[in-house]
Structure formats: C-alpha cells, structure tokens
Amino acid sequence: MTDLDSTIVVVSGLPRSGTSLLMQMLEAGGIPPFADFQRTADDDNPKGYYELEAIKQLKANPDVLDEAPGKVVKAIHMLLANLPDKHTYKIIFIRRSIDEVLASQRKMLDRTGKKGAAIPDAALTKVFESQLAKVDTWLQAQPNIQVLNVQHRSLLTDPPPVVQQINDFLGGHLDTNKMTAVVDPDLYRNRA
C-alpha cells in the first residue's frame, strides 16, 4: 500500500489552464482518473476533459469523493473550499498566465458560438487574481491538504523536470516516461 491509496489527488487551476492535460498525464503515469467522461473530447480539448459532473455538487453532496482515494479528480479552483475534511488530499495546482487563460476561453467560446460574460479582460483578470488569492490563503490553512504548484508554460516547454517534480510530490512511483509522452506542445495554442 502506498500513500496514494488513502489520498485523493486533485488537479486544479483556473478554467482553460491545462487541468485536462495534467489528468491525462497522471492517468498515463498510473493513477486512475475519478471521472465520468460525460463531457467528450472536442476541438478545444482533443484528448478529453476528464471531468466528473458530480464534482460541481460537492458542497451539497460531499460523499461523492468517498470512492476517490487512490484516484485523481479534477476540480476548478473555486470548488476546492468544498473538499470534505474527512479525506486527505494532494493538490496539483496548475498556474497559467491569466492572459493565456482568457485567450483560450475566447477561442473556445468563438468555436462553440457561445457568448461570454460581458466583462472586460482587465476586470476579469482582477476577479481571477482575487479568487486565486483567496484559494491560496484557504489552502495554506488546511492541515489535510498538500499543494504542488506547476507552471503551465514550463510543463509545455520543458516537461521532464516538471514531471519529475510531480512524481516526487506523489511518492515517486509513477511512470514518468509515459507522463512526459502525453505532453503535446502543438496543443499549446494560446500564448501570451
């Protein structure tokens, strides 16, 4: 039995920050995803989203994670405060330039023909910065949570050291070659 057998690995970050990539990498490395795959692959995430629809109802239904120890689940930054205290977590938080996040969101909305919120980028940047500051403060106060911050740009431009850092954080038993092979620099399409 390893540490991960009783721990829930969580991949988090802002929307459009590379969380699906991290989920794919961790699955390739040997951690099963805790996902329902209801949201299927598309042009914006050609390798899939790796989401669990029920995670959005975590506050009302915290038992949804009772089957998640030993697995990896994706939860955007604003859902982390709803993680039930009864579990221990290792969170890999991907940090991507907010300008790149916004560019990726715009392209996704354009492709799907949806309208985004009528909020200027500067205002949305401030909202995201404020949310991240609150999440970071909350995370630091949680005794049952360990956090590894990963830089999106570093992961896409020089994966091996980032993959090794992730492997070390998760106990050193992952297949780092398979994890690195998942990274496709051609999918780094929205740069700032």
BELZI-V595800 format. One record per residue. SS is DSSP state (H for helix, E for strand, - for the rest). PHI is phi in whole degrees, -180 to 180 (none if undefined). PSI is psi in degrees with one decimal (* if undefined). Layout:
ss->{SS/SS}
phi->{PHI/PHI}
psi->{PSI/PSI}
//
This chain:
ss->{-/-/H/H/H/H/E/E/E/E/E/E/E/-/-/-/-/-/H/H/H/H/H/H/H/H/H/H/H/-/-/-/E/-/-/-/-/-/-/-/-/-/-/-/-/-/-/-/-/-/-/-/H/H/H/H/H/-/-/-/-/H/H/H/H/H/H/-/-/-/-/E/E/E/-/-/H/H/H/H/H/H/-/-/-/-/-/E/E/E/E/E/E/E/E/-/-/H/H/H/H/H/H/H/H/H/H/H/H/H/H/H/-/-/-/-/-/-/-/-/H/H/H/H/H/H/H/H/H/H/H/H/H/H/H/H/H/H/H/H/-/-/-/-/E/E/E/E/E/E/E/H/H/H/H/H/H/-/H/H/H/H/H/H/H/H/H/H/H/-/-/-/-/-/-/H/H/H/H/H/H/H/-/-/H/H/H/-/-/-/-/-}
phi->{none/-103/-53/-71/-64/-110/-114/-100/-88/-121/-102/-142/157/-67/-58/66/-107/108/-65/-65/-59/-62/-61/-62/-64/-67/-62/-62/-75/125/-104/-68/-77/-99/-148/-107/57/-64/-87/-91/-58/-153/-63/-81/-137/-64/-107/104/-99/58/-103/-120/-57/-66/-63/-67/-105/-58/-62/-80/-135/-67/-69/-57/-92/-63/-97/-90/-54/88/-124/-119/-128/-101/-146/-64/-52/-74/-92/-61/-65/-92/-63/-67/-64/-72/-113/-105/-133/-119/-104/-103/-106/-89/-108/-124/-49/-62/-59/-69/-59/-65/-63/-66/-63/-60/-64/-64/-64/-61/-63/-92/74/-93/-97/-86/-64/-82/-118/-60/-55/-62/-69/-66/-59/-64/-62/-61/-61/-65/-61/-63/-62/-66/-63/-61/-63/-63/-60/-63/-93/-97/-71/-100/-129/-114/-127/-118/-90/-123/-86/-55/-60/-64/-62/-82/-96/-150/-62/-53/-67/-70/-61/-64/-62/-64/-60/-61/-61/-97/105/83/-111/-89/-85/-69/-65/-67/-62/-64/-64/-71/-67/-119/-58/-66/-88/-86/-101/-119/-105/-126}
psi->{131.7/169.4/-36.2/-17.7/-28.5/6.1/146.4/122.5/130.9/131.4/127.0/170.4/-176.8/159.0/144.6/31.9/-0.2/14.9/-36.1/-39.4/-46.1/-38.9/-44.7/-42.0/-44.8/-36.3/-45.8/-32.8/-16.8/4.9/120.6/139.0/141.2/88.0/156.7/-10.0/26.9/-37.2/115.0/165.5/149.9/-170.8/-28.8/-29.8/78.8/-14.0/7.7/163.8/-25.3/44.6/159.1/110.1/-38.3/-16.4/-26.7/-20.8/22.2/-39.3/-42.9/-25.3/72.7/-17.9/-10.5/-26.5/4.3/-24.7/6.2/-18.1/135.9/-0.9/175.4/134.4/148.5/133.4/123.9/162.9/-38.8/-11.2/-11.7/-36.4/-12.9/0.0/126.1/140.1/-18.1/-8.5/161.7/147.6/145.5/113.7/127.0/111.7/114.7/129.6/118.0/145.1/130.3/-34.2/-41.2/-38.5/-47.2/-40.5/-41.8/-41.4/-43.5/-45.8/-39.4/-44.7/-41.0/-45.3/-35.9/-5.4/16.7/155.2/137.9/178.1/144.5/58.4/126.6/151.4/-40.2/-40.6/-40.9/-36.8/-44.3/-39.0/-49.7/-43.4/-42.1/-44.5/-44.6/-39.6/-42.6/-43.1/-44.3/-43.0/-43.5/-45.7/-40.9/-23.3/0.9/114.7/-17.9/12.5/131.7/143.5/135.9/121.0/132.8/132.5/122.9/-48.9/-43.2/-40.2/-39.5/-30.2/-24.6/72.8/-39.4/-46.7/-32.2/-42.3/-42.0/-39.6/-43.0/-45.4/-45.3/-43.8/-34.3/13.6/-5.4/17.3/10.6/158.1/95.1/-29.0/-44.7/-37.3/-46.0/-36.9/-22.5/-30.3/123.3/99.0/-22.7/-19.7/1.1/80.9/-16.9/91.6/146.9/*}
//
